[in-house]
Amino acid sequence: MLLTSIVAILSTMMVHMPIVRAQPPPPGIISPRIMIISMFEPEARIWHDNFPQSGLGNLTSQAVAAPGLSMLFPRIFCTQAGTVCQMTVGEGEINSAASMMALVLSGSFNLSRTYFLLAGIAGVNPRHATIGSVALARYAVQVALQYEIDPRSLPEGWPTGYIPYGRAHPLEYPCITYGTEVFELNANLRDAAYRFAQRARLRDDDEPRRYRVLYAGMGTSYRMAVRPPSVVRCDSATSDVYYSGGRLAQAFENTTSLWTNGTGVYCMSAQEDNAALEVLVRAAIEGLVDFGRIIAMRTGSNFDRPPPSRSDWEHLTRTDQNGFHIAVSNIYNAGIEIVGGILANWDCTFERGIPPTNYIGDIFGSLGGHPDFGFGSITGGRKLMAGSTGLGKNHTGGALAAVEMARRRKFGVKGVMKM
């Protein structure tokens, strides 16, 4: 693989990531301005069915195959000019990571100035949004990357059976980290996308309206649940488990806040975001993409916890939320405003990029700068070097092992990191 491990260190960086200055691509290489990332077929179809009426081209003008794409979705589609492309990665973390890696290593695309729009449906936290709402994230948190014990055997007073790695109790910061726990995106780009998306006329239906009313008696903290769909700025939780219920949702709400140093606000639950973002971090290390050009957008298809009149099981298995169709529709309704806004302002604004003023990247600080969450940069704020094979002097990962063991000693955790 091109990216096999974490690497020797190059030069000091500030919080701001440099704008990628790409060379002209070879003939035949597609240089999209926007790459739309869908997770499964309905999310892709809404783009293909509606995109021609946008006046921006036909998304099926080009179909590009690449080794390693999903068996179900083996083509990447682009407009005739290659300005906008769309791919479907497949559901879940493994599918997402495999497909995204196939994209960035395919050789068919120059992605160095491409904006990535991760656009899918999600569960929605009724404290911050409602069914059909559109959320644009600054953080993506891999909330299920924890120990788990059966909730039927919890010690008295425990709120959850999820325990951070290296810890003995819930609601503590993990002291063993894998690097994919938290990703932070360009907040200035998120805000620009938010302004574009607010132009959208969002779809709503009678059946979701009726289900929202069931949350009316839950107090002012749930006031967003009963309102019509809107565009909001809040964050996503990644888990391959399709969870539902008040205790689980509250546990992951707490995890999101804790792991982002109290900054992140959990409002959407998804399965793919952290996996896709890990690939894009690795690709950014190699200069293949600009991590400052990523937009993570989710639309609420179902509430993550029930109203007072439903049990967790009833809430999960009953079909009367009926938010799927409006959530899928609003991917396009909001997304096309973002796509159109970027293209319309390409020459004057988006070609050169939107410089971030916040930290962007992973929990390790792999792209340079100092994370405002976690334990800080493992490289002293420097960006990892492209094309190298490890942090240790002999390319064995020894420096990384030393950092991990120092963390464990500091927090009283014994054991040896598996290399």
VEXLUM-34599 format. One record per residue (C-alpha): x, y, z. Coordinates in pm, whole numbers, padded with zeros to 5 digits, always signed. Last residue first. Layout:
N
XYZ ...
***
This chain:
419
+00240-00291+01645 +00035-00402+01943 +00077-00157+02226 +00214-00311+02543 +00021-00319+02869 -00042-00122+03183 -00265+00181+03222 -00195+00429+03499 -00281+00746+03312 +00070+00876+03275 +00209+00528+03216 -00042+00470+02937 +00036+00800+02773 +00407+00734+02787 +00346+00391+02630 +00161+00550+02339 +00431+00810+02277 +00704+00547+02291 +00516+00325+02047 +00484+00619+01809 +00857+00680+01827 +00930+00313+01761 +00719+00296+01446 +00983+00074+01287 +01110+00317+01024 +01464+00289+01159 +01456+00637+01305 +01100+00575+01425 +00802+00761+01288 +00729+00521+01004 +00722+00449+00633 +00775+00768+00444 +00589+00873+00129 +00460+01208+00248 +00606+01347+00569 +00382+01390+00872 +00296+01749+00949 +00459+01908+01252 +00272+02018+01563 +00500+01839+01809 +00465+01511+01622 +00219+01328+01849 -00004+01636+01846 -00225+01691+02149 -00365+01450+02404 -00728+01463+02290 -00905+01776+02175 -00795+02113+02036 -00561+01930+01800 -00226+02107+01747 -00102+02188+01400 +00018+01948+01137 -00162+01703+00912 -00109+01404+01144 -00223+01591+01455 -00286+01260+01627 -00660+01317+01694 -00727+01375+01325 -00735+01678+01097 -00831+02044+01104 -00747+02301+01372 -00954+02617+01340 -00894+02922+01120 -00940+02725+00802 -00849+02883+00467 -01133+02850+00215 -00976+02729-00109 -00800+02888-00407 -01061+02758-00650 -01336+02832-00401 -01337+03210-00392 -01331+03424-00706 -01305+03159-00974 -01524+02899-00807 -01809+03118-00688 -02081+02973-00909 -01935+02623-00874 -01923+02636-00494 -02274+02778-00468 -02419+02526-00711 -02275+02232-00519 -02393+02374-00186 -02739+02451-00321 -02748+02107-00479 -02677+01953-00140 -02966+02118+00041 -03241+01990-00187 -03040+01681-00282 -02987+01548+00068 -03332+01688+00144 -03497+01429-00077 -03326+01144+00108 -03438+01282+00444 -03791+01340+00314 -03813+00980+00197 -03674+00823+00512 -03877+01020+00765 -04170+00787+00797 -04170+00791+01179 -04463+00546+01161 -04251+00244+01075 -04248+00076+01415 -03939-00134+01489 -03703+00114+01650 -03955+00323+01841 -04138+00015+01960 -03814-00135+02088 -03705+00182+02269 -04049+00206+02427 -04296+00462+02296 -04526+00720+02460 -04243+00926+02610 -04090+00995+02266 -03823+00754+02147 -03450+00799+02091 -03232+00827+01779 -03506+01001+01578 -03540+00889+01219 -03441+01010+00869 -03232+01312+00971 -03011+01454+00697 -02631+01441+00713 -02365+01670+00565 -01988+01645+00606 -01806+01902+00390 -01438+01845+00309 -01207+02095+00140 -00958+02164+00421 -00834+01806+00393 -00679+01894+00056 -00632+01575-00145 -00349+01371-00301 -00067+01543-00114 +00049+01219+00051 -00047+01338+00398 -00380+01448+00247 -00445+01092+00126 -00393+00962+00480 -00631+01224+00616 -00879+01143+00337 -00874+00774+00424 -00940+00855+00790 -01224+01085+00684 -01404+00809+00494 -01390+00577+00795 -01496+00854+01033 -01802+00934+00820 -01944+00588+00748 -02201+00464+00996 -02409+00766+01097 -02576+00925+01400 -02668+01295+01384 -02704+01564+01652 -02394+01545+01870 -02260+01887+01969 -01880+01908+01971 -01696+02169+02179 -01678+02008+02525 -01319+01891+02476 -01414+01706+02158 -01394+01361+02321 -01614+01465+02612 -01890+01627+02406 -01913+01339+02162 -01902+01082+02442 -02185+01258+02628 -02408+01246+02321 -02299+00886+02278 -02420+00797+02625 -02740+01000+02578 -02822+00812+02259 -02755+00477+02423 -02969+00561+02724 -03257+00707+02524 -03290+00436+02266 -03187+00337+01917 -02858+00206+01781 -02770+00106+01428 -02429-00038+01519 -02156+00053+01268 -02100+00366+01474 -02007+00721+01378 -02143+01019+01570 -02209+01341+01381 -02188+01708+01468 -02392+02025+01470 -02468+02320+01243 -02835+02330+01147 -03048+02350+00831 -03419+02318+00900 -03696+02058+00899 -04025+02168+01061 -04037+02208+01441 -04143+01942+01689 -03798+01801+01755 -03633+02142+01786 -03822+02209+02111 -03664+01912+02282 -03472+02111+02545 -03790+02306+02605 -03971+02016+02764 -04055+01657+02667 -04427+01714+02614 -04406+01801+02243 -04209+01489+02151 -04517+01301+02023 -04586+01593+01788 -04285+01489+01584 -04459+01168+01482 -04750+01355+01326 -04520+01586+01133 -04326+01286+01002 -04654+01151+00859 -04768+01481+00708 -04464+01537+00490 -04167+01777+00473 -03926+01872+00194 -03668+02144+00242 -03664+02455+00026 -03294+02525+00007 -03139+02869+00051 -03013+02769+00394 -02786+02518+00221 -02569+02794+00073 -02518+02964+00410 -02444+02631+00576 -02190+02546+00307 -02006+02870+00386 -02022+02788+00757 -01880+02439+00702 -01604+02592+00488 -01513+02824+00775 -01533+02535+01022 -01281+02325+00828 -01320+01975+00962 -01224+01805+01289 -01185+01430+01308 -01225+01232+01630 -01169+00870+01733 -00976+00763+01424 -00625+00779+01570 -00626+00449+01758 -00621+00595+02109 -00548+00437+02447 -00599+00686+02731 -00968+00725+02662 -01127+01034+02821 -01362+00936+03101 -01741+00910+03076 -01766+00542+03167 -01541+00365+03419 -01238+00136+03411 -01026+00313+03149 -00773+00201+02890 -01023+00225+02608 -01332+00428+02697 -01613+00240+02875 -01954+00182+02716 -02198-00003+02945 -02394+00312+03019 -02541+00529+03296 -02375+00339+03584 -02564+00380+03912 -02535+00021+04027 -02271-00176+03840 -02387-00286+03495 -02477-00650+03439 -02789-00608+03225 -02609-00340+03021 -02374-00608+02881 -02024-00464+02876 -01870-00255+02601 -01513-00131+02558 -01487+00166+02326 -01471+00269+01959 -01851+00308+01952 -01837+00689+01949 -01629+00736+01638 -01669+01116+01646 -01710+01340+01341 -01660+01709+01416 -01737+02032+01228 -02065+01902+01094 -02340+02027+00867 -02686+01903+00964 -02994+01897+00740 -03335+01842+00899 -03583+01589+00760 -03672+01445+01099 -03581+01697+01366 -03285+01885+01507 -03093+01959+01828 -03265+01789+02121 -03439+01543+01887 -03102+01379+01805 -03125+01252+01448 -03046+00917+01292 -02876+00956+00958 -02911+01012+00585 -02613+01074+00361 -02393+01340+00200 -02015+01351+00225 -01941+01648-00003 -01574+01639-00101 -01431+01955-00256 -01162+01877-00513 -00843+02082-00545 -00593+01795-00512 -00836+01535-00641 -00671+01461-00977 -00864+01157-01085 -00813+00837-01287 -00510+00723-01089 -00730+00503-00872 -00547+00570-00544 -00791+00830-00406 -01096+00639-00526 -00990+00292-00417 -00911+00434-00072 -01261+00579-00057 -01414+00245-00153 -01225+00048+00112 -01290+00303+00387 -01663+00328+00318 -01713-00044+00285 -01539-00107+00616 -01723+00170+00802 -02076+00081+00700 -02283+00117+00385 -02142+00122+00034 -01909+00381-00118 -02135+00540-00378 -01959+00784-00609 -02055+01117-00763 -01862+01357-00984 -01896+01728-01063 -01667+01926-01294 -01580+01630-01515 -01681+01827-01826 -01923+01554-01930 -02056+01521-01577 -01913+01245-01365 -02002+00899-01235 -01777+00669-01033 -01840+00302-01111 -01828-00028-00923 -02126+00030-00691 -02244-00312-00572 -01901-00474-00590 -01771-00168-00405 -01463-00005-00555 -01130-00183-00529 -01011-00146-00887 -01154+00164-01057 -01429+00208-01313 -01524+00551-01445 -01871+00629-01580 -01899+00956-01771 -02210+01142-01882 -02402+00990-01590 -02403+01300-01371 -02568+01508-01641 -02487+01877-01650 -02505+02177-01417 -02843+02305-01536 -03002+02189-01211 -03266+01993-01404 -03006+01730-01497 -02922+01671-01126 -03263+01545-01020 -03273+01171-01091 -02897+01123-01064 -02872+01302-00730 -03172+01127-00572 -03037+00797-00706 -02715+00821-00508 -02882+00850-00167 -03127+00575-00264 -02840+00343-00368 -02611+00353-00067 -02349+00569+00106 -02320+00872-00121 -02004+01080-00168 -02034+01382-00399 -01700+01487-00550 -01684+01858-00635 -01438+02053-00848 -01355+01735-01028 -01020+01699-01205 -01055+01404-01443 -00729+01267-01586 -00747+01209-01959 -00454+01436-02037 -00213+01464-01744 -00319+01692-01458 -00192+02051-01437 +00026+02080-01125 -00156+02124-00796 -00092+02400-00548 -00263+02267-00232 -00357+02548+00006 -00152+02521+00321 -00325+02412+00642 -00373+02679+00905 -00303+02560+01260 +00069+02631+01217 +00311+02388+01063 +00667+02282+01144 +00850+02080+00887 +00906+01716+00792 +00861+01428+01034 +00921+01063+00975 +00598+00858+00924 +00286+00687+01034 +00218+00357+00862 +00144+00184+00536 +00016+00450+00299 +00102+00360-00059 +00000+00000+00000 
***
